[in-house]
Amino acid sequence: MESYQKTVLPSWFKQEIPDQKAIESMRGLLKEAGLHTVCQNAHCPNIGECWKNNTATFLILGNICSRSCRFCAVQSGGPLKVNPQEPLQVALAVKKLGLKYVVVTSVTRDDLEDKGSRQFARTIAEIRTLNPDTHIEVLIPDFLNDAQSLRDVVLASPDVIGHNMEMVKRLYSSVRPQALYGRSLAVLRTLKKTSSALIKSGFMVGLGETDEEIKVLIEDLAKAGCDILTVGQYLAPSVSKRHVPVSRYVSLEGFESYRQYALSMGIKNVVSGPLVRSSFLAEKIFQDCHHQETETIYATQ
């Protein structure tokens, strides 16, 4: 692993020019349906590739977050009223796009009694009704580790439940002050104990962490029962004081060392690279995990 400092964008950190026609087509569909995506609101660098392939990560419960994390591009402030038609609108969009795998996430809604968990459950149910063959992955906030809120999502039976750690423990107080490292780990442990779904998490590098701190985070995730892990490069959404500047750009070799360490700790499937985000290659990762489980069953029969 490495811990060098570098602030100039490396020559190998590049991507293809987005397909503007595909982007405009998807943007029109989403606008017509009145839906939000994390692709747009979080300034995802993979938006061109994903939208070209008719895939998107749906953002429910509005597009204004009740928290104000210093790494995130999503707008914070007084959140919108919950749209009761949103679950059906998402399900209809999934059907129109012909998706066989869908990822649903949300802004954090600490202002709601159930923290937004019932909207997740209703969205999962509507997708299943209209798209019975579609696999569903959800990426949830911590719900303040409320037992009933976590139960709402678990009982809806998504195929994958994700909750991101986002960063190493030391950085929480300065970059993610409304969240708690221990609380997020507790959420993952509860999900692993109570759900048959694959449990997923992710974090960013380039926020000022050390490689030793990354090792500790990976070890904590493995102990919590994480099945799938994503590791990506932090990119500051703006140069304003609200957002933490990038402290370093990790090399491809560095990302591979994180992947290997996570695998050695027992995490089943790890995707680690500069442009990796929570939903990056989500369908392929799910299929790989399912294939691994099938191989294990055959091997023990």
Steps between C-alpha positions, in 0.01 A plus 500: 500500500602862460456832675655762270348847454401623156251768398549518120259280305708203375529429127345156546190647668280541193176382344320509165304806392135439605238417239300824503211348304461222756523749786231725354273201433529373858466851642174543308360170625584584862360852474176370350467250787589761763788287630847575633818297463818498703678509163393862456480623858834355615686592177597137431794476256348188339172663396577484127587131499207399720236706322624377164416149626158608635601458862459750782501507880165640608501757780180491704361725775580813302836652415566708813685336790445569869876465559790702363801277444810677370571245225156494339355694207137439598322816616432528873227691678132461581400177323196471272171338590490126433335427165256208545509433124880471489521120554265435207681757284830322562345162419353635175839646402669165568243332275538759224879460506472121507738475794584156635698654785422826678668700775293726726650742749382813680600821666518477879168590663559538873192727503260211435361276775605184316812670349361409156507123542138443402555684171782254427270208582219635281742562212635145521144363505389706197808400299434133579136527399571652158840336443497157666824388333700810597761474774495787749789662685442774756758737646361632826601776743563401863137571609666606829532122555128480578407131529151534347627703206763236420234231540276678245768463234601147596139376486463643148766244397727682254778289350779730622498750788779753504603759756820694437764569761630771264833566679734399782398559862724801573343711225137468615504794741637746243352370173186311603407652839134393502596135458677261736755237397384255768135553410559418134689183595210406731258542208704260287521245783123514550433457130732201484325334795143568391503483120572233240603772254860562402643779717697771324703804601744745348746773582710769332870574514671832451339679793810507718507143632805278540536148370512365855162660566367343180614158622311549827186604310521194276549276804196656670289445188606136479410445866160665442422242231541708186463283186572766236734798523559792265800734531527816291690825465349806670441790260406832658161618363617863512783724615280667763586479870200271548680217323821335618781530243658186355809411704644246252423293194562131562674304225355194329749289697376655822139413421602144418678471834176602678308240301745225585501591868119496516489160330758369747271616782218284363285754313358302208500752217699824482504765227772759549605774259503876435154527343331235713180616670243316714291378208790451256461161325232416757326240285824322409612493864167350603526233232857420603395459863207280401732288286741461793215382725382252236852360466521458878168313511609265221835442667338389828242267347 
